[in-house]
Amino acid sequence: MEYKNNEQNSASESHKAPEQVNSSRRSFAKVGAVVAPIIMTLTNRSAWATDTCSQSGFTSFSNANHAVSNVANVKNTNWKTPAAWALAATWPAGCGKATYSPTNLKFTSTLWSNNKDLAAVKTWEAANAKVLASSVISGVSSTSTATLLAALTDPSNQLLAYQIATVLNNAVVVGGVQQTVPSYFLSGQATLAEFTTFYSNCV
C-alpha cells in the first residue's frame, strides 16, 4: 500500500509560490497502516501525550530546535535501530535480506537458489517477501539495485536507513500484536532530525 501525503493550502497562503518538496520526504513507505493526517507544531512544549512512542500518545509531534521537552516515553524493546536490523539474524515476516553484486550484476540471498537479476528479484518479491528498497519506499527509483539490507547501513543516506528500519519496526509482531510505529514516521514527512529524536526516545 502506498502512502501519499495530504497537501492543504490555506487561503492566507494562496498568494505564495508552490513550495518545493523533497521527494524523499514526500513519499515513504508502501507498506503498513493507513496514515492519518498529522499536524506539525513548532512550540516549546510537547504535544505528545502520556507515551511519546505510541500512536495513541503521538497526537502531534512538537519539535523545537530538534529537542523534545516535557515528554514521557516508553521504549519499545522489540524495535531496532538501522544498524541493529542490519545485524539481526531474523527479520519480520514479509521482509528479507539480499545482497547485490556490482561485479556480476546479480542478487544473492539465502531466500533463493542461484543468483537473480533485478527483474527476477521483483518477480520473486511478488509472491514472497520484499528485499528491495524500492519495493517499500516509493521515493527510491524502481531501477535501483539497493536492497533493504544495504540501505540500512548506507552512510550517504541516513534518512533512508531510518525509513527502512521504521518499516521493519512497524512489521514486528509480538504475541499476535503488531508493534505499530506512530504513523507520522511512515508518512514520508519526517526529517532526519525527527527520526533521530524519535529513535533516541523510543528505540
C-alpha positions in Angstrom: 0.0 0.0 0.0 1.5 3.3 -1.0 1.3 6.3 1.4 0.5 9.7 -0.1 0.8 13.0 1.8 -2.2 15.2 2.1 -1.5 18.7 0.7 -3.5 21.6 2.1 -3.1 25.2 1.2 -4.7 27.9 3.5 -6.4 30.9 1.9 -3.8 33.1 3.6 -1.0 31.4 1.8 -2.7 31.1 -1.6 -0.7 34.0 -3.0 2.7 32.3 -2.3 4.5 30.2 -4.9 4.2 26.4 -4.6 6.8 25.1 -2.2 9.5 22.8 -3.5 9.1 19.4 -1.8 11.9 16.9 -1.2 10.8 13.7 -2.9 12.4 11.6 -0.3 10.1 13.3 2.3 7.0 13.2 0.0 6.8 9.5 -0.4 7.8 6.9 2.1 6.5 3.5 2.9 4.4 1.5 0.6 3.5 -0.9 3.5 1.9 -0.6 6.9 -1.1 1.2 8.4 -3.1 3.9 6.7 -1.5 7.3 7.6 -3.7 9.8 9.4 -3.1 13.5 8.9 -0.5 14.8 11.4 -0.3 18.4 12.4 3.2 19.7 12.9 3.8 22.3 15.6 6.9 24.2 16.4 6.3 25.1 20.0 8.3 24.7 23.2 6.0 22.2 24.7 5.5 18.6 23.8 2.2 17.7 22.1 2.9 14.0 22.8 0.6 12.6 25.4 1.5 10.1 28.1 3.7 8.0 25.8 5.7 9.6 23.0 6.3 6.2 21.4 2.7 5.0 20.9 0.3 6.0 18.1 -2.3 6.9 20.7 0.1 9.2 22.6 1.6 10.7 19.5 -1.3 13.0 18.5 1.2 15.6 17.1 4.9 15.9 17.1 6.3 19.0 18.8 9.9 19.6 17.9 11.6 22.8 19.0 15.2 23.1 17.7 15.1 19.3 17.3 14.8 18.8 21.0 11.6 17.4 22.5 10.8 18.7 26.0 8.5 17.7 28.8 7.7 14.2 27.4 7.2 10.8 28.8 8.2 7.8 26.7 8.3 4.1 26.9 10.9 2.5 24.8 9.8 -0.5 22.7 12.5 -3.2 23.2 11.1 -5.0 20.2 12.2 -2.2 17.8 15.7 -1.8 16.5 17.9 0.9 15.0 19.0 0.7 11.4 22.4 -0.8 12.4 20.8 -3.4 14.7 18.4 -4.5 12.0 21.3 -5.0 9.6 22.9 -7.4 12.1 19.7 -9.1 13.2 19.5 -12.8 12.5 15.8 -12.7 11.7 13.5 -10.1 10.2 9.8 -9.6 10.4 7.6 -11.6 8.0 7.4 -10.1 4.6 10.9 -8.6 4.6 14.0 -10.4 3.6 17.8 -9.9 3.2 19.6 -9.9 -0.1 22.9 -8.6 -1.4 23.6 -7.1 -4.8 27.0 -7.7 -6.5 28.0 -4.9 -8.9 30.5 -7.3 -10.3 28.1 -9.9 -11.8 25.0 -7.6 -11.6 23.2 -10.2 -9.6 21.4 -10.6 -6.3 22.3 -13.3 -3.8 20.3 -14.4 -0.8 19.6 -17.4 1.4 16.0 -17.0 0.4 16.6 -18.4 -3.1 18.9 -20.6 -5.0 21.1 -19.3 -7.9 21.7 -15.6 -8.4 18.9 -13.4 -9.7 18.9 -10.2 -11.8 16.7 -7.2 -10.9 13.7 -8.4 -12.9 13.8 -11.9 -11.4 14.1 -10.4 -7.9 10.9 -8.3 -8.5 9.1 -11.4 -9.7 10.2 -13.3 -6.7 9.1 -10.5 -4.3 5.6 -10.5 -5.7 5.0 -14.0 -4.3 7.3 -13.9 -1.3 8.9 -11.0 0.6 10.3 -7.6 -0.1 14.0 -7.3 -0.4 14.4 -4.2 -2.5 14.4 -0.7 -1.0 12.3 0.5 -4.0 9.6 -2.0 -3.0 8.9 -0.4 0.3 10.0 3.2 -0.2 8.3 4.9 -3.1 11.0 7.7 -3.2 13.5 5.1 -4.4 13.8 4.5 -8.1 12.3 1.3 -9.4 15.6 0.7 -11.3 17.6 1.0 -8.1 19.6 -2.1 -7.0 19.6 -1.0 -3.4 18.4 -3.8 -1.1 16.8 -3.3 2.3 19.9 -4.7 3.9 22.3 -2.3 2.0 20.1 0.7 2.7 20.2 0.1 6.5 24.0 0.7 6.5 24.4 3.3 3.8 26.3 6.3 5.3 25.4 8.5 2.4 21.6 8.3 3.1 20.8 8.1 6.8 17.3 9.2 6.2 16.6 6.2 4.0 18.2 3.9 6.6 15.8 5.2 9.3 12.8 4.9 6.9 13.7 1.2 6.2 14.2 0.5 9.9 10.8 2.0 10.6 9.1 -0.2 8.0 10.8 -3.2 9.7 9.8 -2.0 13.2 6.3 -1.5 12.1 6.2 -5.1 10.8 7.2 -6.6 14.2 4.5 -8.8 15.7 4.8 -9.9 19.4 2.2 -12.3 20.8 0.0 -11.7 17.8 0.1 -7.9 18.3 1.7 -5.6 15.8 4.2 -3.2 17.3 2.8 -0.1 15.5 5.1 2.8 14.9 3.4 6.3 15.1 2.1 6.8 11.5 3.9 10.1 11.1 7.2 8.2 10.8 5.6 6.2 7.9 4.2 9.3 6.1 7.3 10.5 4.3 7.2 13.8 6.1 9.6 13.0 9.0 13.1 14.6 8.7 16.3 13.0 9.7 16.4 15.1 12.8 12.9 14.0 13.8 13.9 10.3 13.2 17.0 10.8 15.3 14.9 12.3 18.2 12.2 9.6 17.9 14.7 6.7 17.9 16.7 8.2 20.8 13.5 8.3 22.9 11.7 5.2 21.8 14.1 2.5 20.5 
